Amino acid sequence: MLKLVKPRSGCGTRFLFALSGRRLVLFVILSALVPLITWSFSSISTESALSLSHFAKLTSLSNQIDSLRHRVELLRVEFRDLTPEKPYLIVNSTANEIRLMQGQAVLRKAICSTGSYILLRTYGDRKWLFKTPRGRFKVNVKLKDPWWYKPDWAYIEEGLPIPSLYSPKRYQPGVLGDFALGFGNGYLIHGTLYKRFLGLPITHGCVRLDDQDMRIVFQTMSHGNRIYIY
C-alpha cells in the first residue's frame, strides 16, 4: 500500500513515498529489470545492424571475386589467342635464361648471357650502352658458321686503332660459335667461346648460348618465328 507520509520538521516541503510489503519488492525488481531490458534490445539492434553490414560486405566481395574470375578467364583466352602456333623463344634478360616453347610446352630451357648495361664513352659524343633490347622480335636471318664483324667499340675497348670500315681485319671467324639467329639491328643469338660466363650479364647486347643449346634453338626456329625478350 502506498502511503503519503508527512515530512518531519526540518524536511521542508519534500514528500516521502513509502512502499510496504510485496509492492516494495515488485518495485525494486522492476527498477532493476528496466535498464536490463533496454540494454538487451539495444544490443540486439546493434548486432542486427552489424550482421547486415557484414552481409553487405560479403556480398560485395563475392561480386568482386566473380568479376575477377571472369577477367582471368578472358585473359586466358586472350593469352591462348596470342600464343604463336610455331615454336618461339623467350629470353629472360634479368635471370639470363631462355625457354624454347611450342604452345605451352617447354622444349628447351637453358642459361644464357645478355647485355651488361655498361656505358662506354670515347672522344667526342660517341658512346655505347651495352644492353639487350627488350620486346617482340622475329628471326630475320639464320647463319651457319657465322663471322663476327668487329665494330668500333671492340677496338676502343682493346685500345687498338680502328681500321677502315671495310677492312678485312674486322671479319673474324669462330667467335660466334657454329650457329646464329639475327633479330634486327645487328643483334644476334649465337654460341660463345666464353662458356664459363653463361648465366651472367656480360655481353655487348647479343644473347649468348652454349653450343648445344644454340644448335637446338637454331634447328627449331625458322625465319619469322617469334622471339620475346624481357
trRosetta pair geometry for C-beta under 8 A, 3 or more apart (Angstrom, degrees):
i j d omega theta_ij theta_ji phi_ij phi_ji
1 20 5.7 -10 46 47 73 113
1 21 7.5 50 6 27 70 119
1 23 7.0 157 -14 15 24 148
2 17 6.5 -18 -160 -167 99 100
2 18 7.3 149 -151 75 51 55
2 19 6.3 -20 -99 -98 71 68
2 23 7.2 -107 -53 133 78 155
3 17 7.8 148 72 -157 49 53
3 18 5.0 -19 59 61 95 106
3 20 7.4 35 0 -13 110 116
4 15 6.4 -26 -157 -171 92 121
4 17 7.1 -31 -105 -107 55 66
5 15 7.4 143 64 -170 62 70
5 16 4.8 -32 63 74 113 100
5 17 7.5 176 17 -99 93 18
5 18 5.5 63 -25 -13 124 118
6 15 8.0 -41 -114 -125 35 79
7 11 3.5 -121 173 79 129 138
7 12 7.2 -19 107 61 159 46
7 13 7.7 156 31 -160 143 12
7 14 5.5 94 -72 75 152 76
7 15 6.6 -118 -35 -102 104 37
7 16 6.3 118 -85 -5 83 100
8 11 5.5 94 61 -13 64 118
11 14 5.3 -94 156 49 99 104
11 16 7.9 -48 175 -30 155 109
19 23 5.1 -130 -167 106 104 99
19 24 3.8 146 116 -86 109 81
19 27 5.7 -65 -147 10 174 149
20 23 6.7 40 64 49 46 105
20 24 6.0 -1 -123 -29 4 118
21 24 6.3 130 60 12 30 99
21 25 7.6 -65 138 0 41 99
22 25 5.5 -55 -153 37 42 112
22 26 6.1 41 151 -20 72 106
23 26 5.6 -52 -145 38 33 112
23 27 6.3 38 154 -23 65 105
24 27 5.7 -54 -150 33 29 113
24 28 6.6 29 153 -18 63 104
25 28 5.9 -56 -153 34 32 110
25 29 6.5 29 152 -18 66 106
26 29 5.8 -55 -147 36 32 110
26 30 6.3 29 157 -15 66 108
27 30 6.0 -57 -146 39 28 108
27 31 6.2 33 154 -24 63 108
28 31 5.7 -56 -150 33 29 115
28 32 6.6 24 154 -16 63 106
29 32 5.9 -61 -154 37 31 108
29 33 6.1 23 154 -18 68 112
30 33 5.6 -58 -139 39 33 108
30 34 6.3 44 163 -35 67 100
31 34 6.5 -43 -148 16 24 113
32 35 7.3 -66 -172 35 33 98
32 36 6.9 22 146 -11 66 118
33 36 5.4 -68 -152 44 41 113
33 37 5.8 39 157 -22 78 107
34 37 6.0 -55 -143 36 27 108
34 38 6.3 28 157 -19 62 108
35 38 5.6 -57 -147 38 32 114
35 39 6.2 32 155 -20 68 106
36 39 5.8 -54 -148 36 30 110
36 40 6.4 32 152 -23 64 105
37 40 5.6 -51 -148 32 32 114
37 41 6.6 28 156 -14 64 104
38 41 6.2 -58 -153 37 29 106
38 42 6.3 29 151 -18 64 110
39 42 5.5 -58 -148 40 32 114
39 43 6.1 35 153 -23 68 106
40 43 5.7 -53 -147 34 30 111
40 44 6.4 29 154 -18 64 105
41 44 5.7 -52 -146 36 32 111
41 45 6.4 34 154 -20 64 105
42 45 5.8 -56 -151 35 30 112
42 46 6.4 30 152 -20 65 106
43 46 5.7 -55 -149 36 31 111
43 47 6.3 29 155 -16 66 107
44 47 5.8 -55 -145 39 30 109
44 48 6.3 33 154 -21 64 107
45 48 5.7 -54 -149 35 29 113
45 49 6.4 31 152 -20 63 105
46 49 5.7 -56 -152 34 31 111
46 50 6.4 29 152 -17 66 105
47 50 5.6 -53 -146 38 33 111
47 51 6.2 37 153 -23 66 105
48 51 5.6 -52 -147 35 31 113
48 52 6.4 30 154 -17 63 105
49 52 5.8 -56 -151 37 30 110
49 53 6.4 32 150 -20 64 106
50 53 5.5 -54 -147 36 33 113
50 54 6.2 32 155 -17 68 105
51 54 5.8 -54 -146 38 30 109
51 55 6.2 32 154 -21 63 107
52 55 5.6 -53 -146 35 31 114
52 56 6.4 33 154 -21 63 104
53 56 5.8 -55 -152 33 31 111
53 57 6.5 29 151 -17 65 105
54 57 5.6 -54 -148 37 34 111
54 58 6.2 34 154 -19 67 106
55 58 5.7 -53 -145 37 30 111
55 59 6.3 33 154 -21 63 106
56 59 5.7 -54 -149 35 30 113
56 60 6.4 31 152 -19 64 105
57 60 5.6 -55 -150 36 32 112
57 61 6.3 31 153 -17 66 106
58 61 5.7 -53 -146 38 32 111
58 62 6.2 36 154 -22 65 106
59 62 5.7 -53 -148 34 30 114
59 63 6.5 30 153 -19 63 104
60 63 5.8 -55 -152 34 31 111
60 64 6.5 31 151 -19 65 106
61 64 5.6 -54 -148 36 34 112
61 65 6.3 36 153 -21 67 104
62 65 5.7 -52 -148 34 31 112
62 66 6.5 32 153 -18 63 105
63 66 5.7 -53 -150 36 32 112
63 67 6.4 34 151 -20 64 106
64 67 5.6 -55 -150 36 32 113
64 68 6.3 32 153 -19 66 105
65 68 5.7 -54 -147 37 31 110
65 69 6.4 34 153 -20 65 104
66 69 5.7 -52 -148 34 31 113
66 70 6.5 32 153 -19 63 105
67 70 5.7 -56 -153 35 31 112
67 71 6.4 31 150 -19 65 106
68 71 5.5 -53 -147 37 34 113
68 72 6.3 38 153 -22 67 103
69 72 5.7 -51 -147 34 31 112
69 73 6.5 31 154 -18 63 105
70 73 5.8 -55 -151 35 31 111
70 74 6.5 33 151 -19 64 105
71 74 5.6 -53 -151 35 33 112
71 75 6.4 33 151 -19 66 105
72 75 5.6 -55 -149 37 32 111
72 76 6.4 37 151 -23 65 102
73 76 5.6 -47 -149 31 34 115
73 77 6.7 34 152 -17 63 102
74 77 5.8 -54 -152 36 33 110
74 78 6.3 33 150 -18 66 107
75 78 5.4 -53 -143 39 34 113
75 79 6.0 37 155 -22 67 105
76 79 5.7 -52 -143 36 29 111
76 80 6.3 31 155 -20 62 107
77 80 5.7 -55 -149 36 30 113
77 81 6.4 28 153 -18 64 106
78 81 5.7 -57 -150 37 31 110
78 82 6.3 22 155 -14 66 110
79 82 5.8 -62 -145 42 30 106
79 83 6.4 42 154 -37 65 101
80 83 5.8 -43 -148 15 31 116
83 103 6.2 65 146 -144 132 48
83 104 7.1 -20 -152 -59 160 71
84 87 7.8 -20 102 80 120 10
84 88 4.8 109 46 -42 134 130
84 225 7.4 124 145 -152 160 69
84 226 5.0 -179 -35 12 151 130
85 103 7.5 11 -136 -75 42 81
86 102 8.0 -70 164 -127 28 76
86 222 7.1 -82 -177 40 138 109
86 224 7.8 52 66 103 163 93
86 225 5.3 -119 120 -113 125 92
86 226 7.6 134 77 9 100 87
87 100 6.5 5 -175 178 115 89
87 101 6.6 157 -155 84 65 47
87 102 4.9 -37 -96 -85 77 83
87 107 6.7 -20 -131 2 118 152
87 220 4.9 -85 119 158 169 104
87 221 6.0 -117 99 -87 115 59
87 222 7.9 105 52 7 101 83
87 225 6.0 -3 82 -150 73 139
88 100 8.0 171 88 -156 33 51
88 101 5.4 -21 65 65 78 99
88 102 8.0 146 18 -87 66 38
88 221 7.9 80 -117 -111 27 99
88 225 5.9 -165 -98 173 60 91
88 226 4.0 -8 -128 70 119 96
88 227 7.0 -166 -169 -77 80 33
88 228 6.7 46 155 -5 119 100
89 98 6.2 -15 -170 -169 99 110
89 99 7.4 156 -157 81 52 48
89 100 5.7 -22 -104 -105 76 64
89 101 7.3 169 -92 19 24 82
89 189 7.4 -18 135 -77 165 173
89 217 6.4 50 -97 -148 132 112
89 221 6.3 -21 -32 -82 117 135
89 225 7.4 77 -4 129 90 111
89 226 7.3 -168 33 103 63 60
89 227 4.8 -9 66 -117 103 76
89 228 7.1 -177 94 29 54 67
90 98 6.7 153 82 -159 55 57
90 99 4.5 -5 56 56 106 96
90 101 6.2 44 -8 -13 106 123
90 228 4.9 -16 -112 69 69 105
90 229 8.0 162 -163 -82 45 36
90 230 7.8 -20 -167 18 88 100
91 97 7.8 169 -154 90 46 44
91 98 5.2 -18 -103 -104 67 86
91 112 6.8 -55 -140 57 97 156
91 114 7.0 126 166 -84 118 128
91 132 7.4 -105 131 152 138 145
91 189 7.8 -142 -76 -100 138 124
91 207 5.7 -78 -130 -113 147 150
91 227 6.9 17 -6 -179 111 94
91 228 7.0 179 25 91 70 52
91 229 4.4 -11 65 -110 113 78
91 230 7.4 153 84 24 65 54
92 95 4.4 3 122 44 126 100
92 96 7.0 -66 95 -3 81 12
92 97 4.7 6 51 57 115 86
92 98 7.3 -162 20 -79 74 35
92 99 7.8 49 -14 -6 103 97
92 230 6.5 -21 -115 71 55 82
93 96 6.9 30 -154 -80 33 53
93 114 4.2 -137 -138 134 87 172
93 115 6.9 7 -163 31 126 88
93 132 5.0 -161 -120 70 137 131
93 134 6.6 -110 17 -85 142 99
93 201 7.5 72 176 -107 79 110
93 229 6.0 48 -34 -177 116 94
93 230 6.7 -162 18 94 93 30
94 230 7.8 -35 -5 118 101 71
96 111 6.0 31 125 -165 93 81
96 112 5.4 -146 -179 71 73 65
96 113 6.0 9 -152 -104 123 35
96 114 5.7 -148 -108 7 81 97
96 198 7.7 163 154 173 123 57
96 199 5.1 125 105 -153 134 35
96 200 6.6 30 -92 -15 173 9
96 201 6.3 -137 -70 -61 122 70
97 109 6.9 -1 -178 -171 109 87
97 110 7.1 162 -155 88 67 36
97 111 5.9 -49 -101 -109 66 49
97 112 6.5 142 -117 17 13 90
98 108 7.7 3 108 108 97 93
98 109 7.3 176 89 -147 55 44
98 110 5.5 -10 56 62 95 84
98 111 7.8 107 15 -165 79 5
98 112 5.0 64 -22 -26 106 132
98 207 7.2 94 -71 173 128 134
98 209 6.8 -37 16 -97 148 115
98 213 7.4 122 62 167 127 131
98 217 7.4 -9 134 -89 147 139
99 106 5.5 -65 -162 -133 108 101
99 108 7.3 163 -155 85 42 54
99 109 5.3 -6 -106 -103 76 79
100 106 7.3 96 69 -168 56 60
100 107 4.4 -67 106 69 99 103
100 108 3.9 23 35 47 121 96
100 109 7.6 -137 23 -62 73 40
100 216 6.9 -134 1 123 169 106
100 217 5.7 -146 -86 -102 131 79
100 220 5.9 74 -174 80 134 157
100 221 7.8 -113 -136 -49 108 99
101 104 7.5 -29 -165 -136 111 13
101 105 6.8 142 -158 78 66 49
101 106 6.1 -41 -101 -105 72 49
101 107 6.5 176 -104 7 15 92
102 105 5.1 -19 67 65 85 103
102 107 5.4 72 -7 -46 102 118
106 109 5.7 8 172 -47 128 103
107 216 7.8 -170 133 157 107 119
107 220 6.5 141 119 -131 156 160
108 213 6.6 152 163 -143 132 83
108 216 5.3 135 -77 117 161 140
108 217 6.9 -124 74 -67 147 77
108 220 7.6 -169 5 -5 127 157
110 209 6.3 59 112 -146 139 102
110 210 6.5 -123 -174 27 133 108
110 213 4.1 84 -123 -124 175 146
111 198 5.0 106 110 149 110 102
111 199 4.2 -19 -179 -75 137 85
111 210 7.7 63 66 -21 80 108
112 198 6.5 -62 -134 -155 16 89
112 199 7.5 104 53 -71 24 38
112 207 5.4 0 170 -175 138 92
112 208 6.0 153 -170 75 78 53
112 209 5.3 -35 -111 -86 95 70
112 213 7.9 -136 -79 113 86 150
113 192 7.1 48 31 -59 126 165
113 194 7.8 -13 1 92 163 108
113 197 5.8 33 -88 122 148 92
113 198 5.5 -110 -38 -121 98 46
113 199 6.9 -25 -76 21 76 23
113 200 5.7 -1 -119 66 102 59
113 201 6.8 160 -164 -107 72 24
113 202 5.5 -40 -169 43 128 84
113 203 5.1 128 126 -32 100 105
113 207 7.3 157 75 -157 51 46
113 208 4.3 -3 51 51 101 110
114 132 4.2 -61 -170 -15 104 147
114 201 5.4 -30 73 -121 75 79
114 203 5.9 -86 -179 35 17 117
114 207 5.7 -9 -97 -107 78 75
114 208 7.9 -155 -65 21 36 75
115 130 5.1 -177 -156 140 93 68
115 131 4.0 120 133 -141 158 29
115 132 3.9 -162 -10 -20 107 71
115 201 6.2 -6 89 -168 39 96
115 203 5.6 -68 -85 77 39 85
115 204 7.0 -7 -121 152 78 12
115 205 4.9 26 -89 -97 111 44
116 130 5.0 17 47 97 89 121
116 131 7.8 -108 56 -82 41 51
116 201 5.2 139 -105 136 46 83
116 202 5.2 38 -78 -129 110 28
116 203 6.5 177 -26 51 84 35
116 204 7.3 -16 14 -84 103 38
117 129 6.8 -5 -150 -178 50 91
117 130 6.6 -108 -49 77 11 71
117 131 5.2 46 -91 -86 67 95
117 201 6.9 7 4 149 93 133
118 129 7.7 178 87 -149 36 50
118 130 5.1 6 52 36 80 117
119 127 6.3 3 -177 -178 91 113
119 128 7.3 168 -153 85 48 45
119 129 5.1 -16 -102 -100 78 77
119 130 7.8 -155 -77 10 31 76
120 127 6.4 168 88 -155 53 61
120 128 4.7 -2 54 55 103 93
120 129 7.9 -169 21 -75 68 31
120 130 7.1 55 -7 -28 105 104
120 153 5.7 107 86 -150 152 115
120 156 6.8 122 165 102 132 130
120 157 6.9 -61 -125 -75 147 92
121 126 7.4 131 -160 92 50 61
121 127 4.6 -15 -103 -105 67 101
122 126 4.7 -27 63 85 100 111
122 127 7.0 180 19 -81 69 52
122 156 5.4 -70 -85 -147 140 148
123 126 6.5 26 68 31 54 113
126 152 7.8 -70 -174 116 142 141
128 153 4.8 -25 6 -93 160 148
128 204 7.6 -1 147 -163 131 103
130 203 7.0 -161 168 112 112 51
130 204 4.3 -83 -137 -142 116 52
130 205 5.6 -122 -161 -44 63 81
131 205 6.1 30 77 -105 28 84
132 187 7.4 109 -143 -147 69 133
132 203 7.0 54 -62 76 103 119
132 205 5.4 149 -87 -159 50 51
132 206 7.4 -73 -104 63 95 3
132 207 6.3 72 -128 -66 137 83
132 229 6.3 -124 141 -179 110 142
133 137 7.7 95 97 -57 117 132
133 184 8.0 -65 59 85 153 107
133 185 7.3 75 -22 59 151 139
133 187 6.3 -105 18 -55 112 164
133 205 7.2 36 -17 -167 76 103
133 229 6.5 88 98 82 60 145
134 229 5.0 -133 -125 109 51 92
134 230 5.5 75 -153 -113 112 37
135 228 7.9 -106 128 -144 27 54
135 229 6.4 4 39 58 42 90
136 226 6.6 -35 -163 -156 93 103
136 227 7.5 141 -163 78 45 54
136 228 5.8 -15 -106 -104 68 73
137 183 4.0 60 148 174 139 121
137 184 5.9 -136 -144 13 116 122
137 226 7.4 127 77 -161 46 55
137 227 4.4 -26 72 67 96 103
137 228 7.7 -178 27 -76 73 28
137 229 6.8 19 6 1 116 108
138 183 6.6 159 73 -141 30 85
138 184 7.9 75 53 -35 66 113
138 223 7.9 47 156 177 102 53
138 224 5.4 -18 -173 -144 123 34
138 225 6.8 142 -153 69 73 30
138 226 6.1 -43 -99 -100 68 45
138 227 6.8 175 -92 15 16 88
139 142 6.7 30 170 -61 121 88
139 181 5.2 -58 -128 -169 105 112
139 182 7.2 99 -159 69 60 51
139 183 6.2 -54 -98 -90 40 82
139 221 5.4 140 -52 155 154 116
139 222 6.8 162 71 104 143 28
139 223 5.6 -128 102 -122 101 34
139 224 6.4 -40 59 18 85 21
139 225 5.0 20 10 50 119 82
139 227 6.6 108 -52 -29 71 113
140 182 5.5 -66 67 101 83 95
140 183 6.3 124 11 -124 92 31
140 184 6.0 85 11 -60 139 70
140 223 7.1 57 -130 -146 24 85
141 180 8.0 0 108 110 96 92
141 181 7.2 152 82 -162 59 43
141 182 3.7 14 52 40 105 122
141 223 7.8 34 -81 -109 20 96
142 179 7.8 -22 -170 -165 81 94
142 180 7.7 160 -157 86 40 55
142 181 6.0 -12 -105 -108 67 70
142 182 7.7 -130 -59 19 29 80
142 218 6.8 121 -152 -155 106 89
142 221 7.8 175 -95 100 116 93
142 222 7.8 -48 -49 -145 143 38
142 223 6.6 -100 -16 -64 110 82
143 146 3.9 62 128 -80 134 106
143 176 8.0 14 98 110 130 141
143 179 6.9 147 85 -161 63 47
143 180 4.3 -8 60 60 111 98
143 181 7.7 -163 23 -73 79 27
143 182 7.0 65 -13 -23 111 101
143 188 7.9 -38 31 -135 129 127
144 178 6.9 -14 -157 165 67 72
144 179 6.1 -21 -109 -104 56 71
145 173 7.2 -1 173 -152 91 105
145 178 6.2 -22 -76 -150 57 56
146 176 4.6 -44 81 81 111 139
146 177 7.7 26 40 67 99 62
146 179 7.4 69 -9 -168 105 16
146 180 4.1 -8 -15 11 153 133
146 188 7.4 169 138 -150 170 155
146 190 6.5 -86 49 -124 142 131
147 171 5.1 13 159 -169 133 90
147 172 6.5 149 -169 69 81 33
147 173 5.1 -46 -108 -87 85 64
147 176 7.5 128 -171 20 4 122
148 171 7.4 152 77 -153 47 42
148 172 4.7 -25 61 64 97 92
148 173 7.7 178 16 -85 76 16
148 175 4.2 -38 -7 62 140 131
148 176 5.3 151 -63 -33 97 107
149 170 5.5 21 -162 145 67 106
149 171 6.0 -18 -101 -94 63 65
150 154 4.8 -103 -169 68 90 147
150 155 7.0 93 145 -44 114 88
150 169 7.4 -64 49 128 132 72
150 170 4.6 -144 48 -153 85 63
150 171 7.5 -128 3 -54 87 19
150 172 5.8 58 -43 -4 110 118
151 154 5.5 110 61 -1 64 100
151 170 7.9 69 -68 -153 25 111
152 155 6.0 -63 -162 37 41 106
152 156 6.2 38 148 -20 74 108
152 162 5.3 11 -134 -129 84 133
153 156 5.3 -53 -145 38 39 115
153 157 6.2 45 155 -24 69 101
153 204 7.1 151 97 -148 135 139
154 157 5.8 -48 -148 32 30 113
154 158 6.6 15 156 -5 61 111
154 204 7.9 -64 -74 -62 88 166
155 158 5.9 -66 -147 48 32 102
155 160 4.5 -96 -158 75 82 95
155 161 6.8 -47 175 98 129 21
155 162 4.7 147 87 -93 152 68
155 163 7.4 -176 -84 3 155 73
156 159 7.6 35 -177 -73 31 31
156 162 7.2 3 -54 -66 77 109
163 167 3.6 -69 144 32 129 164
163 169 4.8 126 -21 58 166 128
163 170 6.2 -141 69 -49 124 92
164 167 4.6 122 56 -45 77 99
165 170 7.9 -14 176 -28 29 159
166 170 7.6 -109 -156 27 17 134
167 170 5.3 108 74 -14 82 97
168 171 6.0 -58 -163 32 52 107
172 175 5.2 46 112 -18 111 128
174 193 7.6 56 145 -68 84 120
175 193 6.6 -64 -145 -15 49 121
176 180 5.3 -4 151 -67 130 128
176 188 6.7 -12 -149 116 133 152
176 190 4.1 -43 -174 169 95 148
176 191 6.2 99 151 55 49 74
176 192 7.7 -25 -146 -84 35 46
177 180 7.2 137 66 -60 94 83
177 190 5.4 165 37 164 110 84
177 191 1.7 99 -89 65 170 120
177 192 6.0 -22 -47 -16 115 28
177 193 7.6 -159 -65 -46 73 60
177 209 7.9 -65 5 70 171 76
177 211 5.4 -171 -149 -104 121 85
177 214 5.8 53 127 79 155 165
178 191 5.8 47 23 -2 64 151
178 211 6.2 68 14 -151 108 103
178 214 7.2 143 57 102 84 123
178 215 6.9 13 77 -82 125 92
179 190 6.9 -170 98 -136 51 65
179 191 6.3 88 46 -23 67 106
179 214 5.2 168 65 144 107 105
179 215 6.1 136 7 -95 142 50
179 217 7.9 165 109 74 135 88
179 218 3.9 -53 167 -71 151 159
180 188 4.7 -15 -170 -170 114 127
180 189 6.8 155 -157 77 59 49
180 190 3.9 -8 -106 -97 93 102
180 191 7.5 -98 -70 9 74 72
180 214 8.0 -15 -81 -172 42 125
180 218 7.8 30 16 -98 12 120
181 188 6.6 141 72 -160 43 69
181 189 4.5 -6 55 53 100 102
181 190 7.5 -167 25 -66 58 62
181 217 7.0 -97 -14 131 137 109
181 218 6.4 -162 -49 -103 102 74
181 221 6.1 10 -107 92 150 141
181 227 7.8 154 126 -68 132 141
182 186 7.8 -57 -144 -143 110 16
182 187 7.0 125 -153 82 66 52
182 188 5.3 -40 -93 -99 64 76
183 187 5.7 -44 61 90 84 104
183 188 7.6 149 12 -107 76 28
183 189 7.0 47 -13 -14 115 99
183 227 5.2 -63 -113 44 150 149
184 187 6.2 2 73 39 58 102
187 205 5.8 -97 -110 134 98 105
187 206 5.8 172 -158 -98 67 65
187 207 7.8 53 172 -4 100 83
188 206 4.8 -5 61 -133 74 120
188 207 7.5 -136 108 40 47 70
189 206 7.0 177 -85 -177 30 86
189 207 4.4 -15 -111 70 79 110
189 209 6.6 34 175 -11 90 117
189 214 7.3 -180 141 -127 87 93
189 217 6.8 -86 131 128 133 147
189 227 7.5 -161 -29 -127 138 146
190 206 6.2 -13 23 167 103 136
190 207 7.6 131 20 78 57 61
190 208 6.5 -31 74 -112 69 60
190 209 7.2 -176 97 28 22 86
190 214 6.6 35 -176 -137 29 141
191 208 7.2 36 169 -158 17 76
191 209 6.2 -60 -100 73 48 75
191 210 7.3 -4 -136 155 81 18
191 211 4.6 39 -136 -98 130 68
191 214 4.4 -123 -72 28 81 166
192 195 6.3 151 92 -69 101 55
192 197 7.7 -102 147 61 148 99
192 198 7.1 162 59 -71 143 95
192 208 4.0 43 -53 -167 133 122
192 209 7.1 155 -3 56 100 30
192 210 7.5 -57 40 -92 96 32
192 211 7.8 -132 40 -55 54 73
194 197 4.6 0 143 23 110 117
194 198 7.8 160 112 -40 72 70
194 202 7.8 -96 117 96 144 136
194 208 7.4 -3 63 168 93 161
195 198 5.7 -20 -165 -15 51 115
195 210 6.1 60 -129 -111 104 83
197 200 5.0 -81 -176 46 75 121
197 202 5.1 -62 173 42 131 150
197 208 7.9 30 92 85 100 148
198 208 6.8 -126 -102 108 81 105
198 209 7.6 62 -125 -143 122 29
198 210 6.1 2 -92 -56 162 87
203 206 5.2 -114 172 60 139 68
203 207 7.1 -160 35 -90 168 23
203 208 5.7 172 -77 -13 131 109
207 229 7.7 -138 -62 -108 135 125
209 213 4.5 -121 174 92 115 112
209 214 4.1 149 86 -64 119 88
209 217 6.6 75 58 11 177 143
210 213 4.5 81 60 13 88 108
210 214 6.7 -160 86 -11 40 90
211 214 5.6 -58 -144 38 28 113
211 215 6.4 36 155 -27 64 102
212 215 5.6 -46 -149 27 33 115
212 216 6.9 29 154 -14 62 102
213 216 6.0 -58 -155 36 34 107
213 217 6.3 31 151 -16 68 108
214 217 5.6 -54 -144 40 33 111
214 218 6.0 36 156 -22 66 109
215 218 5.8 -57 -147 37 26 112
215 219 6.3 21 157 -15 63 109
216 219 5.9 -57 -144 39 29 107
216 220 6.1 20 159 -15 65 114
217 220 6.0 -65 -143 41 26 106
217 221 5.8 4 169 -3 67 117
218 221 6.6 -61 -128 45 20 95
221 225 4.6 -145 -155 66 82 149
222 225 5.2 108 54 -29 62 115
